[in-house]
Amino acid sequence: MPVPWFLLSLALGRSPGVLPLERLIGPQNTAHCSPGLSCHLWDGDVLCLPGTIEPPPGPVLVPTRLQTELVLRCYHETDCDLCVRVDVHLAVHGHWAKPEDEEEFGGASDPEPREPSNASLQSQVVLSFQAYPTARCVLLEVQVPASLVRSGQSVGSVVFDCFEAALGGEVQIWSYTQPRYQKELNFTQKLPDCRGLEVRDSIQSCWAALPWLNLSADGDNMRLVLDVSEEQRFSLSLYWDQVQGPPKPRWQRNMTGPQNFTLNHTELVPCLCIQVWPMEPDAIRTNLCPFREDPRAHRNLWRATRLQLLPPLSWRIDAPCSLPAEAALCWRVPGGGPCQPLVPPLPRENITVNKAFGFPLLKGHPNLCVQVSSWEKLQLEECLWADSLGPLKDDMLLVETRGPQDNRSLCALEPSGCTPLPSRASTRAARLGEQLLGDLQSGQCEQLWDDGLGVLWACPMDKYIHKRWALVWLACLLFAAMLLLLFLLKKDHVKAAARVRRALLLYSADNAGFERLASVLASVLCQLPLRVTVDLWSRRELSAQGPLAWFHAQRRQTLQEGGVVVLLFSPGAVALCREWLQDGASAPRAQAPHDAFAASLSCVLPDFLQGRAPGRYLGACFDRLLHPDAVPSLFRTVPIFSLPTQLPDFLEALQGPGAPRPGRLREGTEHVSQALQKALDGCFPLPGVPGPRCRMGPGAGDLT
């Protein structure tokens, strides 16, 4: 869940939380000391010349800490300026020198250094003050009594009143002694503006009516409302506040009266500040930086940060604001693994935004990347040389460490750590350890870094990868050849198994017994790899479409799919065929409403008469009911099979060229033969065998 934007309302004029300031009357500067010290302020300013650091001749008085306080220097009740009071804390450093005779004759010294009696210390302390556009230096003489002279002891402080400064500005203060015995103290302070001090009625530049500024959430964005009266004219500026260097302006507008602005949430960064001032000469500019602690602004800052390579071996981090971060080099290998830091041997570097840094390298490499971390959290990682030197390489990085007496040790950087070479470990580098050492000695490795105590080498691994992949490809080719051979051996079987032929069975319903026999034949054929269509299983469609339309549709679909039409001849069917051949298309007698055979003759006969029947049609009859020679000669242009005597040949012709293997065909033949024989014995028993009899011929009825 995103952090909701805070609601910030600031009055850039008088505020109930302002600080009261002490008032100093008169233009003169003064100085006063802690009890026990004596001090004197030199008249006028002095030259700011720190000089070089000198060794102390004995105990000396030096500044140790600076403190500031804001006061008002007033010339009249309503005519004051902001002033900075400086408090310099002092301490004694160093010891008294030993007497010359004691050093010459080596006399024993006291446990504590002896200090001359009635020896006070005197020091000249310089305060240097800089605030654009002014710079001043004043000199303070401070004397410490002998009773307070103890090395390392704080003796008190001296206070200077005061340095005048502008509201909202920045001041820098230095303190050192003349002569200088240590590095000067440095203190920087950002001064408040009119809204933070009780100066509205004292400083004339704050008399102008300042606007009210309101920041509130507007969805994901921020709404900035500047409440200004219609007759007042103000300027508003957005800028990036820089720790080093001048601010970077974003935009500025002059306006009159109340104004509303929307700030996109992606533009908010911690250093984004708002500056507003009345359009008058020498007006006080009020600054507000409300996003310094906002989490979303910090996330936007890292999103806007970029790493840039500066040829040949320098880099820079570009960001709107300063970043508390460190940078280090790491080594990335192909495959998506984590980038392994090279610390040590390479050092980390503190980052200064928009400043060029030099890599401690001899040569760039595409696998070298830069990691930028803040508070031990990785924020950025980029392989700067990937664009100029190409994609990542499968190189092995060797780390060489040099010890005393020219001792050397080598290890290979891997995801599991740095593997010593040679090694008996089971890692990739350990298996190729001897070859890698040989490549290093023969000059095949590229030197990336050398500081006298360590070296980084990048050794190519392409040739070892090619050898390994050559074996893998050979194994794959052998496996593919075996699969192809197996496929060729199984090709016919696979085709036969995948192909199921369609068969349309036509018969004449001479009687119920023959209809049952045709149904048994269709059922057992369906158990083979055949799709059988028969009018017995489509009576509803047959009644709805009519026999002629149903047969025409089934015949077209069967022949389009490469199937076959089976004409099952019976005495009644033969009689119908003869009548059609004699009388043409007009049938001599009415047929049953579901008799598809009679209706089909109008489509079947043209195929036979025009020679289109071979390959599309098959004929069949039953041994006990009809001899094949009884079938009209026109229909004997296609094979006529007597069942079940010629059942194997019938099934082979029925299934076509993709028939199953002989073993499977033999099993199917036996099953069909048994089923047909059982149906024949039940409906058409042999002479002398008791059982139901079937009357044959046209118009025959049911079983008798």
Salt bridges, closest charged atoms under 4 A:
GLU22 OE1 - ARG85 NH1 3.12
ASP45 OD2 - ARG136 NE 3.17
GLU69 OE1 - ARG85 NH1 3.20
ASP87 OD2 - HIS89 NE2 3.86
GLU102 OE2 - ARG114 NH2 2.94
ASP110 OD2 - ARG114 NE 3.59
GLU115 OE1 - ARG150 NH1 3.38
ASP161 OD1 - ARG85 NE 2.52
GLU164 OE2 - ARG73 NH1 3.87
GLU184 OE1 - ARG180 NH1 2.78
ASP193 OD2 - ARG195 NE 3.38
ASP201 OD2 - ARG14 NH2 3.24
ASP218 OD2 - ARG223 NH2 3.07
ASP220 OD1 - ARG296 NH1 3.84
ASP241 OD2 - ARG292 NH2 2.84
ASP318 OD1 - ARG316 NE 2.79
GLU381 OE2 - ARG332 NH2 2.08
ASP394 OD2 - ARG428 NH2 2.95
ASP395 OD2 - HIS365 NE2 2.95
GLU400 OE2 - ARG402 NE 3.53
GLU400 OE2 - ARG408 NH1 2.85
ASP439 OD1 - LYS463 NZ 3.01
GLU446 OE2 - LYS363 NZ 2.96
ASP450 OD1 - ARG402 NH1 3.52
GLU515 OE2 - ARG539 NH2 2.61
GLU561 OE1 - ARG502 NH1 3.97
GLU561 OE1 - ARG531 NH2 2.78
ASP607 OD2 - ARG555 NH2 2.72
ASP607 OD1 - ARG612 NH2 2.71
ASP629 OD2 - HIS627 ND1 3.46
ASP681 OD1 - ARG624 NH2 2.57
